[in-house]
Amino acid sequence: MRVALGLALLGVLASCGGPSKRAQRYDRKQAQAALAQLESPGLVIGEFRLAAKAIIDGDTIKVNGLATSLRLLAIDTEETYKSDMDRRASDADFDQYLREKRGDRDRPVKAATPLGEDAKKFAKKFFEGATFVRLERDHPKEIRGRYGRYLAYVFAKKNGVWVNYNVEAVRAGMTPYFSKYGYSRRFHDDFVAAEKEAQDKQLGIWKPGCQCYPDYPERKAWWDGRAEFILAFEREAAKKDNYIVLTNWDAMRTLEEKLGQEVTILATVGDVRYGDKGPSTVSLSRRLFNDFPAVFFDADVFASSQIASYKGEFVAVTGVVNKYTNKYNKKQVLQILVSLPSQVRGAKGPPAPPEEAEPVPVDPNALDPKNGDVKTKAEPGKQAGSVKPGSHDEPLATAGH
């Protein structure tokens, strides 16, 4: 970790004309300052040296000083081949290969394609000759994605001008404008114009007969529906101080301040645990292994809210912030208590009822009237009402990814 911090500082200082002796002799205090820059809220992250093998694929790059790769906002290039089996199947019958990848899933899936390989080549060419890149955020409070990767727009200098790679990848047809996690706040018009230009010129994914995903209209309708839901929430949140985007860096601190009060949380639905002699709990996605539980003590409220059928999708959940103490490890944990079906809103209105088995009604005699906790025997190391962390796709990040 200490080496990584030093590299981060070298990347920042080197933007002034190459690593200085002072940068090469960074001390621990300076290294900590570099990390603080990455973790501090704000739109501009800084300038960093590209890693030796910087290009992972068309929408993921590495810079020195970060233990993880960057996740680039508002773009979603197709996958590169990770196995010879996929490559051979794709070469043999591309359409059949994609049909098998999707199977009977309701939603489009990601798969390796020749266009994914082209996107990686485009990225390599774009950053060719660049030593440093400039990283910026879409929102000062959106710092990391679900898997700990920094969310960023990445700029490279072209003829003395910083050029936004994310926008240019869309303009080249390497990716659509990716709105699954929200519209770009800062460059929405640029992305819309870039996508239209690529479509008009039939570039990349928009070229008839290209070996790429055939279902972009379906993907775009799905993504934009989610983006509109996020946008509506943010407009409401601008007028209210109890609306919380769970992936904001200060979300947990705000929830702590709202203890005992009603709040509305924007998040995606992760794991669902049906009640059995206790409440049903829903994991609202925040960070891997650090999600936030929404608790339903009333089985009818849980079923009527249909929140289980929104798994993987955005919801706005209203309830009272509560804190309970895990009887085994004695740690205090925040949660939100939901008491009405109408306190759950999904991205596209109430979906069809889930096919899962009906939840077991909560035994009112099992509830502690003092704090609403469940007085049942839990497994060692677990607290009734707690949630197993989610494991679904990329985290809510309303800035784009």
Summary of the structure (lengths in Angstrom):
residues: 401
radius of gyration: 23.1
end to end distance: 25.5
largest distance: 72.3
contacts: 1293
relative contact order: 0.12
helix: 33%
strand: 23%
